[in-house]
């Protein structure tokens, strides 16, 4: 059963919250982050994408970047932009995008649950992305990136959250520049917190990683790193706490390093978007030859501009400034929970078979584009010459995600894109 705890969040003073809140580090490249943070010294991107404050030729995975992240986080605290809660709390986080609302519970989830598969996964991680977050967490002693978890609805949990929202004022309530509204309540009642802990323990057998596999894996590996290196005493990983506080914490059965920052959303409030692919080259084939080979497994026809698949087993292909509709032929895929997925069909019948892209986690010939960017981003990357072709998908359903995770299987990487996304910087989990 799911083990969750309240925690003492590091969070912004209310007047700074709209300026601090930033888009997740992994949806922006360094150039985009630098532009977005320009003129805003309070942007949390100075911590999550700290290379923006270093010379342009700095390797984004160098030690300087992680040292700068720690320096900037410390500066935010010293300037009074961020402060730490004086008691452990749960937090309710509501997002509204284009009139659609979803509300989650921000908490610490047990790393033991992650390792025992009580927190279920549906993707493998990419090693370089995982290592980046390991380095960032180890350097800052902070989990700055929230892991997005889903669970099957529990009426009693829904009632507690809805009642608290109706009876208390939020600490933050603002609309970001992308027109997504962010509202957060602090659940500072010991009794309410205890009730939530117990309900998750009794009624939520599993939670599911919706977004944040790399952040979750990194948190687990940092705990091992802290354990094996005796990091509290190791000058390479200095504690943020005083020696006296460390002694107090040493007698506490709840250690911050044993939990990681998560927001749990009931499944019926979630919305999954498509997660698309762009391909750097066609393995020596011309566009015409490539399309001819595709005809073995797909029905193909030219499509209108900015084509978006309307059903399962339908794909969009953008190549040579044209859109094509692809539809899987019968008997070209299996009907098991993995084989029936469109991301699997494309992986098996196109990426691996025709292009030799066997491992999407590590192959540099493929990149991933979230559906929030629209077909225009796919067109841009192909038209620029950076990529040779793009594929668009029909979104995976939340039930498909649960079925895969429950079966013990994993999807190909980057199969799901969730919107709206939580903002970084509003709630951070400090660890020792």
C-alpha positions as CSV (number, residue, x, y, z in Angstrom):
1,X,0.0,0.0,0.0
2,X,1.1,3.6,-0.7
3,X,3.3,5.3,1.9
4,X,3.1,9.1,1.8
5,X,4.1,11.8,4.3
6,X,3.7,15.5,4.8
7,X,7.0,17.5,4.5
8,X,8.5,20.9,5.3
9,X,8.5,22.4,1.8
10,X,10.9,25.1,0.7
11,X,8.6,27.5,-1.0
12,X,8.5,31.2,-2.1
13,X,7.1,34.1,-0.1
14,X,3.6,34.7,-1.6
15,X,4.6,38.0,-3.3
16,X,7.4,36.1,-5.2
17,X,5.5,33.0,-6.2
18,X,4.5,34.1,-9.8
19,X,8.0,35.1,-10.5
20,X,9.7,32.1,-9.0
21,X,7.4,29.5,-10.6
22,X,9.0,28.1,-13.8
23,X,8.2,25.5,-16.3
24,X,9.8,22.1,-15.7
25,X,13.5,21.9,-16.4
26,X,13.0,19.1,-18.9
27,X,10.6,20.9,-21.3
28,X,13.1,23.7,-22.1
29,X,16.5,23.7,-23.6
30,X,19.2,26.0,-22.4
31,X,18.5,28.7,-24.9
32,X,14.7,28.7,-24.2
33,X,15.4,28.8,-20.4
34,X,17.7,31.8,-20.8
35,X,15.1,33.7,-22.8
36,X,12.4,32.8,-20.3
37,X,14.4,33.9,-17.3
38,X,15.7,37.1,-18.8
39,X,15.0,40.1,-16.6
40,X,13.6,37.8,-13.8
41,X,16.2,37.2,-11.0
42,X,13.6,35.2,-9.1
43,X,12.9,32.6,-11.8
44,X,13.5,29.1,-10.5
45,X,15.2,28.4,-13.8
46,X,18.3,29.9,-12.2
47,X,18.4,26.7,-10.1
48,X,17.0,24.0,-12.4
49,X,18.8,25.3,-15.5
50,X,21.7,27.1,-13.9
51,X,23.8,27.0,-17.0
52,X,21.9,30.1,-18.0
53,X,24.1,32.0,-15.6
54,X,27.4,30.6,-16.9
55,X,29.3,31.3,-20.1
56,X,27.5,30.0,-23.3
57,X,30.2,27.4,-24.0
58,X,29.8,25.7,-20.6
59,X,29.1,22.0,-20.8
60,X,25.5,21.7,-19.3
61,X,26.5,18.5,-17.5
62,X,29.8,19.8,-16.0
63,X,30.4,20.2,-12.2
64,X,30.2,24.0,-12.7
65,X,26.5,23.8,-13.6
66,X,25.6,21.8,-10.5
67,X,27.7,24.0,-8.2
68,X,26.0,27.1,-9.7
69,X,22.6,25.5,-9.0
70,X,23.5,25.1,-5.3
71,X,24.9,28.6,-5.2
72,X,21.7,30.1,-6.7
73,X,19.5,28.0,-4.4
74,X,21.4,29.2,-1.4
75,X,21.1,32.8,-2.6
76,X,17.3,32.5,-3.0
77,X,17.1,31.4,0.6
78,X,19.5,34.1,1.9
79,X,17.5,36.8,0.0
80,X,14.3,35.7,1.6
81,X,12.7,34.7,-1.7
82,X,12.4,31.1,-0.4
83,X,11.7,29.9,3.1
84,X,11.1,26.5,4.6
85,X,7.8,25.6,6.3
86,X,8.2,25.3,10.1
87,X,6.1,22.1,10.2
88,X,5.4,19.1,8.0
89,X,2.4,19.7,5.8
90,X,0.6,18.3,2.8
91,X,-0.1,20.7,-0.1
92,X,-3.0,20.8,-2.5
93,X,-2.1,21.9,-6.0
94,X,-4.9,22.8,-8.5
95,X,-4.2,23.6,-12.1
96,X,-6.7,25.0,-14.6
97,X,-6.0,24.9,-18.3
98,X,-8.5,26.0,-20.9
99,X,-11.3,25.6,-18.4
100,X,-10.3,22.0,-17.4
101,X,-9.3,21.6,-13.7
102,X,-7.1,18.9,-12.0
103,X,-6.1,18.8,-8.4
104,X,-3.4,16.8,-6.8
105,X,-1.8,16.2,-3.4
106,X,1.8,17.2,-3.0
107,X,3.7,15.0,-0.5
108,X,6.7,12.8,0.0
109,X,6.4,9.3,-1.4
110,X,8.5,6.5,-0.1
111,X,11.6,5.5,-2.0
112,X,11.0,2.0,-0.6
113,X,7.7,2.0,-2.5
114,X,9.5,2.9,-5.7
115,X,12.0,0.1,-5.2
116,X,9.3,-2.5,-4.3
117,X,7.2,-1.5,-7.3
118,X,4.3,-0.2,-5.2
119,X,5.0,2.9,-7.2
120,X,4.7,1.4,-10.7
121,X,6.7,2.5,-13.8
122,X,5.8,2.4,-17.4
123,X,9.0,3.6,-19.0
124,X,12.7,2.9,-18.9
125,X,14.9,5.9,-18.2
126,X,17.6,7.4,-20.4
127,X,21.0,7.1,-18.6
128,X,22.3,10.6,-19.3
129,X,19.1,12.3,-18.2
130,X,19.0,10.2,-15.0
131,X,22.7,11.1,-14.2
132,X,21.9,14.8,-14.7
133,X,19.3,14.7,-12.0
134,X,21.5,12.6,-9.7
135,X,24.1,15.3,-9.9
136,X,21.7,18.1,-9.4
137,X,20.0,16.5,-6.3
138,X,23.4,15.5,-4.8
139,X,24.8,19.0,-5.3
140,X,21.8,21.0,-4.0
141,X,20.4,18.5,-1.5
142,X,17.1,19.4,-2.9
143,X,14.5,17.6,-5.0
144,X,13.4,20.5,-7.2
145,X,11.5,18.5,-9.8
146,X,8.1,17.1,-8.9
147,X,7.2,13.5,-9.8
148,X,3.7,13.3,-11.2
149,X,1.9,10.2,-9.8
150,X,-1.6,8.9,-10.6
151,X,-3.9,6.6,-8.6
152,X,-7.3,5.2,-8.9
153,X,-9.8,7.5,-7.2
154,X,-10.7,7.1,-3.6
155,X,-13.8,9.0,-2.6
156,X,-12.7,9.7,1.0
157,X,-9.4,11.3,-0.3
158,X,-11.4,13.3,-2.8
159,X,-13.7,14.5,0.0
160,X,-10.9,15.7,2.2
161,X,-9.2,17.6,-0.6
162,X,-12.4,19.2,-1.8
163,X,-13.5,20.2,1.7
164,X,-10.1,21.7,2.5
165,X,-10.2,23.8,-0.7
166,X,-13.7,25.1,0.1
167,X,-12.9,26.0,3.7
168,X,-9.4,27.5,3.4
169,X,-7.7,30.3,1.5
170,X,-4.9,29.3,-0.9
171,X,-1.4,30.6,-0.3
172,X,-0.7,31.0,-4.0
173,X,-3.2,31.8,-6.7
174,X,-2.0,33.2,-10.0
175,X,-2.2,32.7,-13.8
176,X,1.1,32.1,-15.6
177,X,2.0,33.6,-18.9
178,X,0.8,30.5,-20.7
179,X,-2.7,31.1,-19.2
180,X,-2.5,28.1,-16.9
181,X,-3.9,29.0,-13.4
182,X,-1.9,27.6,-10.4
183,X,-3.5,27.5,-6.9
184,X,-1.9,25.9,-3.8
185,X,-3.3,25.3,-0.4
186,X,-1.3,24.4,2.7
187,X,-2.8,21.5,4.7
188,X,-1.3,22.3,8.1
189,X,-3.7,20.3,10.3
190,X,-2.1,17.4,12.0
191,X,-5.4,15.5,12.2
192,X,-6.1,16.0,8.4
193,X,-2.5,15.0,7.6
194,X,-2.9,11.8,9.7
195,X,-6.2,11.0,8.0
196,X,-4.6,11.3,4.5
197,X,-1.6,9.2,5.5
198,X,-4.0,6.5,6.7
199,X,-6.3,6.6,3.7
200,X,-3.4,6.1,1.3
201,X,-2.1,3.3,3.4
202,X,-5.5,1.5,3.5
203,X,-7.1,2.3,0.1
204,X,-4.3,3.0,-2.4
205,X,-2.5,-0.3,-3.2
206,X,-0.4,1.3,-6.0
207,X,0.5,4.6,-7.5
208,X,1.7,5.1,-11.1
209,X,4.4,7.3,-12.4
210,X,2.7,9.5,-15.0
211,X,5.5,12.0,-15.6
212,X,8.9,12.0,-13.9
213,X,10.6,8.6,-14.3
214,X,14.0,10.2,-14.4
215,X,13.3,12.3,-11.3
216,X,12.1,9.2,-9.4
217,X,15.0,7.0,-10.4
218,X,17.5,9.7,-9.5
219,X,16.0,10.3,-6.1
220,X,16.3,6.6,-5.3
221,X,20.0,6.5,-6.5
222,X,20.8,9.6,-4.5
223,X,19.6,8.0,-1.4
224,X,22.0,5.1,-2.1
225,X,24.8,7.6,-2.8
226,X,24.1,9.4,0.5
227,X,24.1,6.1,2.4
228,X,27.3,4.7,0.9
229,X,29.3,7.9,1.1
230,X,28.1,8.8,4.5
231,X,27.2,12.1,2.9
232,X,26.2,14.0,6.0
233,X,29.9,14.0,7.1
234,X,31.4,14.0,3.6
235,X,32.5,17.6,2.7
236,X,31.6,16.7,-0.9
237,X,27.9,16.6,0.1
238,X,27.5,19.2,2.9
239,X,24.3,19.1,4.9
240,X,22.1,22.2,4.9
241,X,21.3,21.6,8.6
242,X,23.2,22.6,11.7
243,X,25.1,19.9,13.6
244,X,22.5,20.2,16.4
245,X,19.6,19.6,13.9
246,X,21.4,16.7,12.4
247,X,21.6,15.0,15.8
248,X,17.9,15.5,16.3
249,X,17.2,14.1,12.8
250,X,19.4,11.1,13.6
251,X,16.9,10.0,16.2
252,X,13.9,10.5,13.9
253,X,12.4,7.5,12.2
254,X,11.4,9.6,9.2
255,X,14.4,10.7,7.1
256,X,14.0,13.2,4.3
257,X,16.2,11.1,2.0
258,X,13.8,8.2,2.2
259,X,11.1,10.1,0.4
260,X,10.9,12.0,-2.8
261,X,8.8,14.9,-4.0
262,X,5.5,13.8,-5.7
263,X,2.1,15.1,-6.6
264,X,-0.6,12.5,-6.6
265,X,-3.6,12.9,-8.9
266,X,-6.7,10.9,-9.1
267,X,-7.0,9.2,-12.5
268,X,-10.3,10.7,-13.5
269,X,-8.8,14.2,-13.6
270,X,-5.9,13.5,-15.8
271,X,-5.4,14.3,-19.5
272,X,-2.8,12.7,-21.7
273,X,-1.6,14.3,-24.8
274,X,0.4,12.8,-27.7
275,X,4.1,12.4,-27.5
276,X,5.7,12.6,-31.0
277,X,8.9,11.6,-32.7
278,X,11.4,13.3,-35.0
279,X,14.0,11.4,-36.9
280,X,17.4,12.8,-37.9
281,X,17.9,10.7,-41.0
282,X,16.3,7.9,-43.1
283,X,19.3,5.5,-42.9
284,X,20.4,6.3,-46.5
285,X,17.0,6.0,-48.0
286,X,15.3,8.7,-50.1
287,X,11.9,9.9,-48.9
288,X,10.2,8.0,-51.8
289,X,12.0,4.8,-50.9
290,X,11.1,5.2,-47.2
291,X,7.4,5.7,-48.0
292,X,7.4,2.6,-50.3
293,X,8.8,0.5,-47.5
294,X,6.2,1.8,-45.1
295,X,3.4,0.5,-47.4
296,X,4.2,-3.1,-46.3
297,X,2.7,-2.5,-42.8
298,X,0.6,0.7,-43.3
299,X,-2.1,2.1,-45.5
300,X,-0.8,5.5,-46.7
301,X,-2.4,8.5,-48.2
302,X,-1.6,12.2,-48.4
303,X,-3.2,14.3,-45.7
304,X,-4.1,17.9,-45.1
305,X,-2.0,20.4,-43.3
306,X,-1.0,19.8,-39.7
307,X,-2.5,16.3,-39.7
308,X,-3.4,14.9,-36.3
309,X,-4.4,11.2,-35.9
310,X,-8.0,10.8,-34.9
311,X,-7.9,7.2,-33.5
312,X,-5.7,4.4,-32.3
313,X,-3.3,2.8,-34.9
314,X,-3.4,5.9,-37.0
315,X,-0.2,8.0,-37.4
316,X,0.9,11.2,-39.1
317,X,4.1,11.4,-41.1
318,X,5.7,14.7,-42.1
319,X,8.4,14.5,-44.7
320,X,9.4,16.7,-47.6
321,X,7.0,19.4,-46.4
322,X,4.0,17.0,-46.8
323,X,1.8,15.3,-44.3
324,X,0.7,11.7,-44.8
325,X,-1.8,9.6,-42.9
326,X,-0.6,6.1,-42.0
327,X,-2.9,3.4,-40.7
328,X,-1.7,0.0,-39.5
329,X,-2.7,-2.9,-41.5
330,X,-4.4,-5.9,-39.8
331,X,-2.1,-8.5,-38.3
332,X,0.9,-6.1,-38.2
333,X,0.9,-5.9,-34.4
334,X,0.0,-8.0,-31.4
335,X,-2.9,-7.5,-29.1
336,X,-1.1,-7.8,-25.8
337,X,-1.0,-4.7,-23.5
338,X,2.4,-3.6,-25.0
339,X,2.0,-4.8,-28.6
340,X,-1.2,-2.9,-29.1
341,X,0.3,0.4,-28.2
342,X,0.9,2.8,-31.1
343,X,4.3,3.7,-29.8
344,X,5.2,0.0,-29.9
345,X,3.8,-0.4,-33.4
346,X,5.9,2.5,-34.7
347,X,8.9,1.2,-32.8
348,X,8.7,-2.3,-34.2
349,X,7.5,-1.6,-37.7
350,X,9.4,1.6,-38.5
351,X,12.1,2.7,-36.1
352,X,13.7,-0.7,-35.5
353,X,12.8,-2.5,-38.7
354,X,13.4,0.2,-41.3
355,X,15.7,2.7,-39.6
356,X,17.8,0.6,-37.2
357,X,16.8,2.6,-34.1
358,X,16.6,-0.2,-31.6
359,X,17.0,1.7,-28.3
360,X,15.1,5.0,-28.2
361,X,16.6,5.8,-24.9
362,X,20.2,6.1,-26.2
363,X,20.0,6.5,-30.0
364,X,20.9,10.1,-31.0
365,X,19.0,9.8,-34.3
366,X,15.6,10.2,-32.5
367,X,14.2,13.0,-30.4
368,X,10.8,13.5,-28.7
369,X,8.3,16.4,-29.0
370,X,5.5,16.9,-26.6
371,X,2.0,17.3,-28.0
372,X,1.6,20.7,-26.3
373,X,3.9,22.1,-29.0
374,X,1.6,21.1,-31.7
375,X,2.3,19.9,-35.3
376,X,3.9,23.2,-36.1
377,X,6.9,22.2,-34.0
378,X,7.3,19.0,-35.9
379,X,7.1,20.9,-39.2
380,X,9.6,23.4,-38.0
381,X,12.2,20.8,-37.1
382,X,11.9,19.0,-40.4
383,X,11.7,22.1,-42.5
384,X,14.8,23.5,-40.8
385,X,16.8,20.5,-42.0
386,X,17.6,19.4,-38.5
387,X,15.4,16.4,-38.9
388,X,14.4,14.3,-41.9
389,X,10.9,13.2,-40.8
390,X,8.4,13.5,-38.0
391,X,5.7,11.1,-36.7
392,X,2.6,12.2,-34.8
393,X,0.5,9.9,-32.5
394,X,-3.0,9.4,-31.1
395,X,-2.6,9.8,-27.3
396,X,-2.2,6.9,-24.9
397,X,-5.1,6.5,-22.5
398,X,-4.7,6.5,-18.7
399,X,-6.2,3.0,-18.7
400,X,-3.6,1.8,-21.1
401,X,-0.9,3.2,-18.8
402,X,-2.4,1.4,-15.8
403,X,-2.7,-1.9,-17.8
404,X,1.0,-1.7,-18.9
405,X,2.3,-0.9,-15.4
406,X,0.1,-3.6,-13.8
407,X,1.3,-6.2,-16.3
408,X,4.9,-5.5,-15.3
409,X,5.8,-4.2,-18.7
410,X,7.1,-0.9,-19.9
411,X,6.2,1.3,-22.8
412,X,8.8,2.6,-25.2
413,X,10.3,5.8,-23.8
414,X,8.4,9.1,-24.0
415,X,5.0,7.6,-24.7
416,X,2.9,10.0,-22.6
417,X,2.7,13.7,-22.3
418,X,0.6,15.2,-19.5
419,X,-0.8,18.7,-19.5
420,X,-1.0,20.9,-17.6
421,X,2.4,20.5,-15.9
422,X,3.4,21.4,-12.4
423,X,5.6,24.5,-12.0
424,X,9.0,24.1,-10.5
425,X,10.0,26.2,-7.5
426,X,6.6,26.5,-5.8
427,X,7.3,23.4,-3.6
428,X,10.8,21.9,-3.1
429,X,11.8,19.0,-0.9
430,X,15.1,19.4,0.9
431,X,17.0,16.2,1.8
432,X,19.9,15.1,4.0
